[in-house]
Amino acid sequence: MINSPSFSQSVIPTAVCVLIPTYNNAKTLKRVLDGVLANTTQVIVVNDGSTDATAEILANYPSITVLHLEKNSGKGKALRIGFDTARKQGFQYAITIDSDGQHFPDDIPTFIDALNQSDGNILLIGERQMDQAGIPKKSSFGNKFSNFWFWFETGIKLADTQSGYRLYPLDRIPKKLYTNKFELEIEVIVRSAWKDIAVKNVPIKILYDPIERVSHFRPFKDFTRISTLNTFLVLISLLYIFPRNAFRSFKKKSFKDFLKEDILGTHDSDFIKSISIALGVFIGIAPLWGFQSFLSIFLASVFRLNKGLCFAFSNVSIPPMIPLIIWGSIQTGKLFISSAKPLLDYSHIDFQAISEHFLQYVLGSLALALVAAVLFGLSSFTLLRFNQRR
């Protein structure tokens, strides 16, 4: 938490600056600058290769830091340069505000109040009222689209993930960012959430003036870039982040705490919990070696089940259990294949044994997985309901 006077006294903490990326917004730039300067003189402007009167306007503000880029490189690149500059100047936080006039500088205190009420490990995003008159429908759809993928990739539900009015914890967000355009604002919040930075919304006002406002968002190109980025982020989430988080949660708890907090203490219904357990058991026993962790997290996410429970019970196939599962699968497979070969030696179950009884093993393991899933699902549901009644 930053120890500083209240913002109601119009005092900005020395650790916070305001960062303004701008490109060809000469119509609104002066109004935005004057509004920001009414709150603080700790201002950094990145002129992203503007070809209008932006440079002339900025020349009238000698007290602020101005960076001129020779050619337009994109909002993401301008933000990255601004972040680096702010860190070098000793700032710990940067409030970013767009220069197209849609944001109100008098909302800056809202961010500071929220920051002062936190432990400092927080990234704040301004929440716009997207249902108000004048908001383009494509902006509302794009925001809902972005909100969904952010939730899928991080598990955090937000009402607005696309607003450029934000507060960044400069020393905590990833130092190395890879995108250069509008998609950087998605990359940075997703990767920050993966680093256990709290990402939250704060309410802000919004103004859409179709005459004055100039948007540089290119619907097809930028939407394609954002979709490509989300594809990579989803893959990373499924292959690494979700299993990592589930393993962390499972590893740092005793079985008693896991039972109490993850099974009995979640807000999921008893039905959802039991289905999650059943799915985890099915995946753990089915012949899906090498993909069990990935599939448990992926399918639990798709069907909105309890990812922790599904992942935990998919580990029913831990090494000591593997020979028993394979033996049970092969023995079960004999029920479906009349000419099945007998498994003579249980103590030497290996890949050769599986290859010699392959079809028998596959059919048997699927049947065994289904039966075990049903048994685990029904028994867990019964126990959960019994515990609830107690």
C-alpha positions as CSV (number, residue, x, y, z in Angstrom):
1,M,0.0,0.0,0.0
2,I,1.2,3.5,-0.8
3,N,1.4,5.8,2.2
4,S,0.3,9.1,0.8
5,P,-2.3,11.8,1.4
6,S,-5.8,11.2,0.2
7,F,-6.6,11.9,-3.4
8,S,-9.5,14.1,-2.3
9,Q,-6.8,16.6,-1.6
10,S,-5.6,16.4,-5.2
11,V,-2.3,14.9,-4.2
12,I,-0.8,12.2,-6.4
13,P,1.7,9.8,-4.8
14,T,5.2,10.3,-6.1
15,A,5.3,6.6,-7.0
16,V,2.6,7.1,-9.7
17,C,2.8,8.7,-13.1
18,V,0.3,9.1,-15.9
19,L,1.3,7.6,-19.2
20,I,-0.3,8.9,-22.4
21,P,0.4,7.1,-25.8
22,T,-0.9,9.2,-28.6
23,Y,-1.1,9.0,-32.4
24,N,-2.8,11.6,-34.5
25,N,-5.2,12.8,-31.8
26,A,-4.5,16.5,-32.1
27,K,-8.2,17.4,-31.8
28,T,-8.5,16.0,-28.3
29,L,-4.9,15.9,-27.0
30,K,-4.8,19.4,-25.4
31,R,-8.0,18.8,-23.5
32,V,-6.7,15.5,-22.2
33,L,-3.3,17.0,-21.2
34,D,-4.9,19.9,-19.4
35,G,-7.2,17.5,-17.5
36,V,-4.4,15.2,-16.4
37,L,-2.1,18.2,-15.4
38,A,-4.9,19.4,-13.1
39,N,-4.2,16.2,-11.1
40,T,-0.5,15.7,-11.5
41,T,2.7,16.9,-13.3
42,Q,4.1,13.4,-13.3
43,V,3.2,12.8,-16.9
44,I,4.9,10.9,-19.7
45,V,3.6,11.2,-23.3
46,V,4.7,8.9,-26.1
47,N,4.1,10.4,-29.5
48,D,3.9,7.3,-31.7
49,G,4.9,8.9,-35.0
50,S,2.0,11.3,-35.4
51,T,1.7,13.2,-38.7
52,D,-0.8,15.9,-37.5
53,A,-0.2,18.8,-35.1
54,T,0.6,16.6,-32.1
55,A,4.3,17.6,-31.9
56,E,3.4,21.3,-32.0
57,I,0.8,20.8,-29.2
58,L,3.3,18.9,-27.0
59,A,5.9,21.7,-27.5
60,N,3.7,23.9,-25.3
61,Y,4.1,21.5,-22.3
62,P,7.8,21.7,-21.3
63,S,7.2,20.4,-17.8
64,I,6.2,16.9,-19.0
65,T,8.3,14.1,-20.4
66,V,7.7,13.7,-24.1
67,L,9.1,10.9,-26.3
68,H,8.8,11.2,-30.1
69,L,9.0,8.1,-32.2
70,E,10.0,8.6,-35.8
71,K,7.3,6.3,-37.2
72,N,4.1,4.8,-36.0
73,S,4.8,1.4,-34.4
74,G,1.5,0.7,-32.6
75,K,0.0,1.4,-29.2
76,G,1.6,-1.7,-27.7
77,K,5.1,-0.5,-28.7
78,A,4.4,3.0,-27.3
79,L,3.2,1.5,-24.0
80,R,6.3,-0.7,-23.7
81,I,8.6,2.3,-24.3
82,G,6.5,4.3,-21.8
83,F,6.7,1.6,-19.2
84,D,10.5,1.4,-19.5
85,T,10.8,5.2,-19.3
86,A,8.6,5.3,-16.2
87,R,10.7,2.6,-14.5
88,K,13.9,4.5,-15.2
89,Q,12.4,7.6,-13.7
90,G,11.7,5.7,-10.5
91,F,7.9,5.3,-10.8
92,Q,6.3,2.2,-9.4
93,Y,2.9,2.6,-11.0
94,A,1.7,4.0,-14.3
95,I,-1.9,5.1,-15.0
96,T,-2.5,4.9,-18.8
97,I,-5.1,7.1,-20.4
98,D,-6.1,7.3,-24.1
99,S,-5.6,10.6,-25.9
100,D,-8.8,10.4,-28.0
101,G,-10.9,12.1,-25.4
102,Q,-13.0,9.2,-24.3
103,H,-11.6,9.1,-20.8
104,F,-12.1,11.6,-18.1
105,P,-8.9,12.7,-16.2
106,D,-11.0,13.4,-13.1
107,D,-11.4,9.6,-12.7
108,I,-7.7,9.4,-11.8
109,P,-8.5,9.6,-8.0
110,T,-10.6,6.5,-8.4
111,F,-7.6,4.5,-9.4
112,I,-5.5,5.9,-6.5
113,D,-8.2,5.2,-4.0
114,A,-8.4,1.5,-5.2
115,L,-4.6,1.3,-5.1
116,N,-4.4,2.7,-1.5
117,Q,-7.0,0.1,-0.4
118,S,-4.9,-2.8,-1.8
119,D,-1.6,-4.3,-0.9
120,G,-0.1,-2.8,-4.0
121,N,0.0,-6.1,-6.0
122,I,-2.8,-5.0,-8.2
123,L,-3.6,-4.1,-11.8
124,L,-6.7,-1.9,-12.3
125,I,-8.8,-1.6,-15.4
126,G,-11.4,1.1,-15.9
127,E,-14.9,-0.4,-16.2
128,R,-16.9,1.5,-18.9
129,Q,-20.7,1.4,-19.0
130,M,-20.9,-0.4,-22.3
131,D,-24.7,-0.2,-22.4
132,Q,-25.0,3.6,-22.4
133,A,-26.2,5.5,-25.4
134,G,-23.6,6.1,-28.1
135,I,-21.4,3.1,-27.5
136,P,-20.8,1.3,-30.8
137,K,-22.2,-2.2,-30.9
138,K,-18.9,-3.6,-32.3
139,S,-17.1,-2.2,-29.2
140,S,-19.6,-3.9,-26.9
141,F,-19.2,-7.2,-28.7
142,G,-15.4,-6.9,-28.8
143,N,-15.4,-6.3,-25.0
144,K,-17.6,-9.4,-24.3
145,F,-15.4,-11.5,-26.6
146,S,-12.3,-10.3,-24.8
147,N,-13.9,-10.8,-21.3
148,F,-14.7,-14.4,-22.1
149,W,-11.2,-15.3,-23.3
150,F,-9.6,-13.5,-20.3
151,W,-11.8,-15.6,-18.0
152,F,-10.9,-18.8,-19.8
153,E,-7.2,-18.1,-19.7
154,T,-7.1,-16.9,-16.0
155,G,-10.3,-17.9,-14.3
156,I,-10.9,-14.2,-13.4
157,K,-14.3,-12.7,-14.4
158,L,-14.2,-9.0,-15.3
159,A,-16.8,-6.7,-16.8
160,D,-14.3,-4.8,-19.0
161,T,-10.9,-6.0,-20.2
162,Q,-10.5,-3.7,-23.2
163,S,-10.5,-0.3,-21.6
164,G,-7.2,1.6,-22.0
165,Y,-7.7,3.5,-18.8
166,R,-5.6,1.4,-16.4
167,L,-3.2,1.4,-13.5
168,Y,-0.1,-0.9,-14.0
169,P,2.2,-2.0,-11.2
170,L,5.4,-1.5,-13.1
171,D,7.7,-3.6,-11.0
172,R,5.4,-6.6,-11.0
173,I,4.0,-6.9,-14.6
174,P,6.2,-8.9,-17.0
175,K,9.3,-7.0,-18.0
176,K,9.5,-8.7,-21.4
177,L,6.4,-8.1,-23.5
178,Y,6.2,-9.4,-27.1
179,T,3.3,-7.7,-28.9
180,N,3.3,-4.2,-30.4
181,K,-0.3,-3.3,-31.3
182,F,-3.6,-3.2,-29.5
183,E,-3.2,-6.9,-28.4
184,L,-0.5,-5.9,-25.9
185,E,-3.2,-4.7,-23.6
186,I,-4.5,-8.3,-23.5
187,E,-1.1,-9.9,-23.3
188,V,-0.1,-7.8,-20.2
189,I,-3.2,-8.5,-18.2
190,V,-3.3,-12.2,-18.9
191,R,0.4,-12.7,-18.1
192,S,0.1,-10.5,-15.0
193,A,-2.8,-12.6,-13.7
194,W,-0.6,-15.7,-14.3
195,K,2.0,-14.0,-12.0
196,D,-0.7,-13.8,-9.3
197,I,-1.2,-10.1,-9.7
198,A,-4.8,-9.2,-8.7
199,V,-6.6,-7.8,-11.8
200,K,-9.7,-5.8,-11.0
201,N,-12.1,-3.3,-12.5
202,V,-12.8,0.2,-11.2
203,P,-15.8,2.3,-12.4
204,I,-15.0,5.1,-14.8
205,K,-17.0,7.5,-17.0
206,I,-16.8,7.3,-20.8
207,L,-17.4,9.7,-23.7
208,Y,-17.9,8.6,-27.3
209,D,-18.0,11.6,-29.6
210,P,-18.2,10.4,-33.2
211,I,-17.2,13.8,-34.5
212,E,-14.2,14.4,-32.3
213,R,-13.0,11.0,-31.5
214,V,-10.4,9.3,-33.8
215,S,-10.0,5.5,-33.5
216,H,-7.0,3.7,-35.0
217,F,-8.4,0.2,-34.3
218,R,-8.5,-1.7,-37.6
219,P,-11.4,-4.2,-37.2
220,F,-10.1,-7.0,-39.4
221,K,-6.3,-6.8,-38.9
222,D,-6.4,-6.1,-35.2
223,F,-9.1,-8.6,-34.5
224,T,-7.0,-11.2,-36.3
225,R,-4.0,-10.3,-34.3
226,I,-6.0,-10.5,-31.0
227,S,-7.4,-13.8,-32.0
228,T,-4.0,-15.2,-32.8
229,L,-2.7,-14.0,-29.5
230,N,-5.6,-15.6,-27.6
231,T,-5.0,-18.9,-29.4
232,F,-1.4,-18.9,-28.0
233,L,-2.5,-17.8,-24.6
234,V,-5.2,-20.6,-24.4
235,L,-2.6,-23.2,-25.4
236,I,-0.2,-22.0,-22.7
237,S,-3.1,-22.0,-20.2
238,L,-4.1,-25.6,-21.0
239,L,-0.6,-27.0,-21.3
240,Y,1.1,-25.2,-18.4
241,I,-0.8,-22.6,-16.4
242,F,-3.8,-24.7,-15.4
243,P,-1.8,-27.8,-14.5
244,R,0.7,-25.7,-12.6
245,N,-2.0,-24.0,-10.6
246,A,-3.8,-27.2,-9.8
247,F,-0.5,-28.9,-8.8
248,R,0.4,-25.9,-6.6
249,S,-2.9,-26.1,-4.8
250,F,-2.8,-29.8,-4.4
251,K,0.9,-29.9,-3.4
252,K,0.8,-27.3,-0.6
253,K,-2.2,-28.8,1.1
254,S,-2.6,-31.9,3.3
255,F,-5.2,-34.4,2.1
256,K,-7.4,-33.2,5.0
257,D,-7.1,-29.6,3.9
258,F,-7.7,-30.6,0.2
259,L,-10.8,-32.5,1.2
260,K,-12.1,-29.6,3.3
261,E,-11.3,-26.7,1.0
262,D,-11.4,-28.1,-2.5
263,I,-14.1,-30.7,-2.2
264,L,-16.3,-29.5,0.6
265,G,-15.5,-25.8,0.6
266,T,-15.9,-24.7,-3.0
267,H,-19.0,-22.8,-4.2
268,D,-19.7,-25.5,-6.8
269,S,-22.8,-27.6,-6.4
270,D,-22.5,-31.2,-5.2
271,F,-23.5,-32.3,-8.7
272,I,-20.7,-30.3,-10.3
273,K,-18.2,-31.6,-7.8
274,S,-19.2,-35.2,-8.3
275,I,-19.2,-34.9,-12.1
276,S,-15.7,-33.3,-11.9
277,I,-14.5,-36.2,-9.9
278,A,-16.0,-38.7,-12.2
279,L,-14.5,-37.1,-15.3
280,G,-11.1,-37.0,-13.6
281,V,-11.3,-40.7,-12.8
282,F,-12.4,-41.6,-16.3
283,I,-9.5,-39.6,-17.8
284,G,-7.0,-41.1,-15.3
285,I,-7.9,-44.7,-16.2
286,A,-8.7,-44.4,-19.9
287,P,-5.7,-45.1,-22.4
288,L,-4.8,-41.4,-22.6
289,W,-1.2,-41.6,-21.2
290,G,0.7,-38.4,-21.6
291,F,-2.4,-36.3,-22.1
292,Q,-4.3,-36.8,-18.8
293,S,-3.3,-33.6,-17.1
294,F,-4.0,-31.5,-20.2
295,L,-7.3,-33.2,-20.9
296,S,-8.6,-33.0,-17.4
297,I,-8.0,-29.2,-17.3
298,F,-9.2,-28.6,-20.8
299,L,-12.4,-30.6,-20.5
300,A,-13.2,-29.2,-17.1
301,S,-12.8,-25.7,-18.5
302,V,-14.9,-26.4,-21.5
303,F,-17.7,-27.9,-19.4
304,R,-17.3,-25.4,-16.6
305,L,-16.5,-28.1,-14.0
306,N,-14.2,-27.9,-11.0
307,K,-10.7,-27.9,-12.6
308,G,-8.9,-28.7,-9.3
309,L,-11.0,-31.7,-8.6
310,C,-10.9,-33.0,-12.1
311,F,-7.1,-32.6,-12.2
312,A,-6.6,-34.2,-8.8
313,F,-8.7,-37.3,-9.5
314,S,-7.1,-37.8,-13.0
315,N,-4.0,-38.7,-11.0
316,V,-5.6,-41.9,-10.0
317,S,-3.1,-43.4,-12.4
318,I,-0.1,-42.7,-10.2
319,P,2.9,-45.0,-10.7
320,P,2.0,-47.6,-8.0
321,M,-1.5,-47.9,-9.5
322,I,-0.4,-48.2,-13.2
323,P,0.2,-52.0,-13.2
324,L,-3.1,-52.7,-11.4
325,I,-5.0,-50.4,-13.8
326,I,-3.4,-52.1,-16.9
327,W,-4.1,-55.6,-15.5
328,G,-7.6,-54.7,-14.6
329,S,-8.1,-53.2,-18.1
330,I,-6.8,-56.3,-19.9
331,Q,-8.9,-58.6,-17.7
332,T,-12.0,-56.5,-18.4
333,G,-11.2,-56.6,-22.1
334,K,-11.6,-60.3,-22.0
335,L,-15.4,-59.7,-21.6
336,F,-15.5,-58.1,-25.1
337,I,-13.1,-60.4,-27.1
338,S,-13.8,-64.1,-27.1
339,S,-10.4,-64.9,-28.5
340,A,-8.5,-62.8,-25.9
341,K,-5.2,-64.1,-24.8
342,P,-4.8,-64.7,-21.1
343,L,-2.4,-62.5,-19.2
344,L,-0.2,-65.1,-17.5
345,D,2.1,-63.0,-15.3
346,Y,0.7,-60.0,-13.4
347,S,4.2,-59.1,-12.0
348,H,5.7,-58.3,-15.4
349,I,3.2,-55.9,-17.0
350,D,5.0,-53.8,-19.5
351,F,4.6,-52.3,-23.0
352,Q,5.2,-55.7,-24.6
353,A,2.2,-57.1,-22.6
354,I,0.1,-54.1,-23.7
355,S,1.1,-54.6,-27.3
356,E,0.2,-58.3,-27.2
357,H,-3.2,-57.5,-25.7
358,F,-3.7,-54.0,-27.3
359,L,-7.3,-54.2,-28.5
360,Q,-8.2,-56.1,-25.4
361,Y,-6.5,-53.4,-23.2
362,V,-8.1,-50.4,-25.1
363,L,-11.6,-51.8,-24.8
364,G,-11.2,-53.0,-21.3
365,S,-9.6,-49.7,-20.1
366,L,-12.5,-47.7,-21.5
367,A,-15.0,-50.0,-19.9
368,L,-13.1,-49.9,-16.6
369,A,-12.8,-46.1,-16.8
370,L,-16.5,-45.7,-17.3
371,V,-17.5,-48.1,-14.5
372,A,-15.0,-46.4,-12.1
373,A,-16.2,-43.0,-13.1
374,V,-19.8,-43.9,-12.4
375,L,-18.9,-45.4,-9.0
376,F,-16.7,-42.5,-8.0
377,G,-19.3,-40.0,-9.2
378,L,-22.2,-41.6,-7.4
379,S,-20.3,-42.3,-4.2
380,S,-18.9,-38.8,-4.0
381,F,-22.3,-37.3,-4.7
382,T,-23.8,-39.4,-1.9
383,L,-21.0,-38.4,0.6
384,L,-21.3,-34.7,-0.3
385,R,-25.1,-34.7,0.2
386,F,-24.7,-36.6,3.5
387,N,-22.1,-34.1,4.7
388,Q,-24.3,-31.2,3.7
389,R,-27.2,-32.7,5.7
390,R,-25.0,-33.1,8.7
